[in-house]
C-alpha cells in the first residue's frame, strides 16, 4: 500500500549560493513561517566553514530563535566530523545531513575529500549520531550522473548504498545535483533501489526546471518514492557543482502535483503563504 506523501522543505539549499547575505532576522522569520506550515523536515542550516558557505555562518544564531513544534524536525548539513560534533551540541537538531558524492571530482570540490575518505568519515559521524540518539541522512549526490566524466551507473549507486546500510544508516537521499536526470532515469533508479533499500527511508532530492518538474515527481512517485525535498520558488542549486545551476524542485509545483493526484499534503496553506510573501526580500532584494 502506498505510504503518505512526506514533504521536506530546504531553505538552506535555496539560500546557500546567494551572493548577497540574507539578514539573520529575515532568515528567522522565514524559517518560523515554514515551521508553522507543517513540513516533515526543515533543512534549515549547516555547520560548515563560513569561508566555504558565508551565507550560513549565522546558523547557530538562527537556530536559537526558531519556534519549534512537535511535527517538523530540523536537519542541518555537515561536511566532516568537526561539523557533526558542533551540530550535535544543539538538542533542537534531529537530523544531520552528509553529502556523499558518487563522483570523485565532486566529492573533492564539495568536501575536499576522496570518496573513500568521506565514507570513513560517514562511519564516524554515524557512530556519533547513534550515541546522541540522532539520525544521519546521507545524500548520494550526482546520483544520476555528473558533468565531469567520472564513472557512473545505477549499479554504482547500489554499491554505495550497500556500504551505507552496513553502517546502520537508515536514511538515504538520491540527489540529482545538476538537474540532468530524465523522467525515465528517475523511474529506473528508484525502482532499482526499492528492493535492496526497502528497510530505509529513501528521499528524492531533485533539481529540475519548471518544464520537467512534474514528470520527474510523477516518475519517482510511481517508482515507490513518497519522500520529497523541495524549496519554495524552486530557488537554489549547489554552488560547488558547476557554473550553471538548476534550481531545486519547486515546493509550489510539488504541492500542485499532490493536490491534482488526490493526495493530502498536511500543509497549512495560510502559513505557507506567509513564507511565500518573504521570497522577494530574500532572493531578489532591492539594490
C-alpha positions in Angstrom: 0.0 0.0 0.0 1.3 3.5 -0.9 2.5 5.5 2.1 1.6 9.1 2.7 3.4 11.8 0.9 6.3 13.2 3.0 7.4 16.8 2.3 10.7 18.3 3.4 11.4 22.0 2.8 15.0 23.1 2.1 15.6 26.8 2.7 19.3 26.1 3.4 19.7 24.6 -0.1 17.8 27.5 -1.6 19.9 30.2 0.1 23.4 28.8 0.2 24.5 30.0 -3.2 23.2 33.6 -2.9 25.8 36.3 -3.4 24.1 38.7 -1.1 23.8 38.0 2.6 20.2 37.4 3.8 19.8 39.3 7.2 19.6 36.9 10.1 16.3 38.3 11.4 14.7 37.8 8.0 16.0 34.2 8.0 14.5 33.7 11.4 11.1 35.0 10.3 11.1 32.9 7.2 12.1 29.7 8.9 9.5 30.2 11.6 6.8 30.6 8.9 8.0 27.4 7.3 7.9 25.6 10.6 4.3 26.5 11.1 3.4 25.3 7.6 3.8 21.7 8.7 6.6 20.1 6.7 8.1 16.8 7.9 11.7 18.1 7.9 13.2 21.6 7.6 16.7 21.7 6.1 17.5 24.9 7.9 21.2 25.4 8.0 24.7 23.9 8.1 27.7 23.6 10.2 30.4 24.1 7.6 33.3 26.6 7.3 31.9 30.1 6.9 34.6 30.7 4.4 33.1 28.0 2.2 29.4 29.0 2.7 29.3 32.5 4.2 25.5 32.7 3.8 25.1 30.1 6.6 27.6 31.5 9.1 24.7 32.5 11.3 23.1 29.0 11.6 23.5 28.8 15.3 22.0 32.3 15.8 19.0 31.4 13.6 18.6 28.1 15.5 18.4 29.9 18.8 15.3 31.9 17.6 13.3 29.1 15.9 9.8 28.4 17.3 9.8 24.6 17.2 6.8 22.3 17.4 6.4 18.6 17.6 5.8 18.0 13.9 8.6 19.5 11.9 12.1 18.1 12.6 15.2 20.1 11.9 18.1 18.9 9.7 21.5 20.6 9.4 24.1 19.8 6.8 27.6 18.9 7.8 30.7 18.0 5.8 33.0 16.5 8.3 33.3 15.1 11.9 34.0 18.6 13.3 30.8 20.0 11.9 28.9 17.0 13.2 30.3 17.5 16.7 29.2 21.1 16.6 25.7 20.3 15.3 25.2 17.6 17.9 25.7 20.1 20.7 22.3 21.6 19.8 19.4 19.4 21.1 16.9 21.0 18.7 18.5 19.3 15.7 17.1 15.9 14.9 18.9 15.0 11.7 22.4 15.6 10.3 22.8 15.5 6.5 26.1 14.5 4.8 26.7 14.9 1.1 28.4 11.8 -0.3 29.1 12.0 -4.0 29.5 9.1 -6.3 31.6 11.4 -8.4 35.2 11.6 -7.2 35.7 15.1 -8.6 32.6 16.5 -7.0 33.4 14.9 -3.6 36.7 16.8 -3.7 35.1 20.0 -4.8 32.4 19.7 -2.1 34.2 18.4 0.9 37.9 18.4 0.0 38.0 14.6 0.5 38.2 11.5 -1.7 35.1 9.3 -1.7 36.9 6.7 0.4 37.9 9.3 3.0 34.3 10.6 3.0 33.0 7.1 3.6 35.3 6.6 6.6 34.1 9.9 8.0 30.4 9.0 7.4 31.0 5.9 9.6 32.4 8.0 12.4 29.6 10.5 12.1 27.0 7.7 12.2 28.6 6.5 15.4 28.3 10.0 16.9 24.7 10.2 15.8 23.8 6.9 17.3 25.5 7.8 20.6 23.4 11.0 20.7 20.2 9.4 19.5 20.1 11.5 16.3 19.7 10.4 12.7 22.0 10.8 9.8 20.8 11.4 6.2 23.3 10.6 3.6 22.7 12.4 0.3 24.1 10.4 -2.6 24.9 13.4 -4.8 25.4 13.2 -8.6 23.1 10.1 -8.3 22.0 10.4 -11.9 25.4 11.2 -13.5 27.9 14.1 -13.4 29.4 16.7 -15.7 33.0 15.6 -15.1 33.1 12.3 -17.0 33.5 10.3 -13.8 32.3 6.7 -13.9 28.6 6.4 -13.2 25.9 3.7 -13.3 22.9 2.7 -11.3 24.9 -0.3 -10.1 27.4 2.2 -8.5 24.6 3.8 -6.5 23.5 0.3 -5.2 27.1 -0.5 -4.3 27.5 2.7 -2.2 24.1 2.0 -0.7 25.2 -1.4 0.5 28.2 0.2 2.3 26.0 2.8 4.0 23.3 0.3 5.0 26.1 -1.8 6.6 26.9 1.2 8.8 23.4 1.2 10.1 22.3 4.3 8.1 18.5 4.3 7.7 18.0 7.5 5.6 19.3 7.8 2.1 18.6 10.6 -0.4 19.1 10.3 -4.2 20.2 13.8 -5.3 20.0 15.0 -8.9 22.6 17.6 -8.1 22.8 19.2 -11.5 19.2 18.5 -12.7 20.3 16.3 -15.5 18.0 13.3 -14.9 15.2 12.4 -17.3 11.9 11.0 -16.0 13.0 7.6 -17.3 16.2 7.7 -15.3 14.4 8.8 -12.2 11.9 6.0 -12.6 14.6 3.4 -13.3 16.9 4.3 -10.3 14.1 4.5 -7.7 12.8 1.1 -8.9 16.3 -0.3 -8.7 16.7 0.7 -5.1 13.2 -0.1 -3.9 14.1 -3.8 -3.1 17.6 -3.6 -1.7 16.8 -0.4 0.2 13.4 -1.4 1.4 14.4 -1.1 5.1 15.5 2.5 4.8 13.8 5.8 4.1 14.6 6.9 0.6 14.2 10.6 -0.4 14.1 12.2 -3.8 16.2 15.4 -3.8 15.6 16.5 -7.3 16.7 19.7 -9.1 14.5 20.4 -12.1 13.5 23.1 -14.5 9.7 24.1 -14.3 9.3 22.3 -17.6 10.3 18.9 -16.3 9.5 19.0 -12.6 6.1 17.4 -12.6 7.1 14.5 -14.8 10.1 13.8 -12.5 7.9 13.9 -9.4 5.4 11.5 -11.1 8.2 9.1 -12.1 9.6 9.0 -8.6 6.2 8.5 -7.0 5.2 5.7 -9.4 8.5 4.0 -8.7 7.7 3.9 -5.0 9.2 7.1 -3.6 6.9 9.0 -1.2 9.6 11.3 0.4 10.5 14.5 -1.4 12.8 17.5 -0.8 11.8 20.9 -2.3 12.2 24.6 -1.9 9.7 27.4 -2.2 10.1 29.2 -5.5 12.4 26.5 -6.9 15.4 28.5 -5.8 18.9 27.1 -5.1 21.4 24.7 -6.5 24.7 23.6 -5.3 27.4 26.3 -5.8 30.1 23.6 -5.8 28.6 21.7 -8.7 29.1 23.8 -11.8 28.7 27.3 -13.1 25.1 26.9 -14.4 22.8 25.9 -11.6 19.5 24.2 -11.9 17.2 25.1 -9.1 15.6 22.9 -6.5 12.3 21.2 -7.1 9.7 23.9 -6.5 7.5 23.3 -3.4 4.6 25.0 -5.2 4.9 22.5 -8.1 5.1 19.6 -5.8 2.0 20.7 -3.9 0.1 21.3 -7.1 1.0 17.9 -8.3 0.0 16.3 -5.0 -3.4 18.0 -5.0 -4.1 17.1 -8.6 -3.2 13.5 -7.6 -5.7 13.5 -4.8 -3.0 13.4 -2.1 -3.4 15.1 1.3 -0.2 17.1 1.9 -1.0 18.2 5.5 0.5 21.6 4.7 -1.2 24.7 6.2 -1.6 26.9 3.1 -2.2 30.1 5.0 1.1 29.7 6.9 2.8 28.8 3.7 1.6 32.0 2.1 3.3 33.9 4.9 6.6 32.4 3.9 6.0 33.0 0.2 5.4 36.7 0.8 9.0 36.9 2.1 10.6 35.4 -1.0 11.2 38.7 -2.9 13.0 40.2 0.1 15.2 37.1 0.5 16.0 36.2 -3.1 15.5 39.4 -5.0 16.2 42.3 -2.6 16.2 45.8 -3.9 19.6 47.1 -4.8 
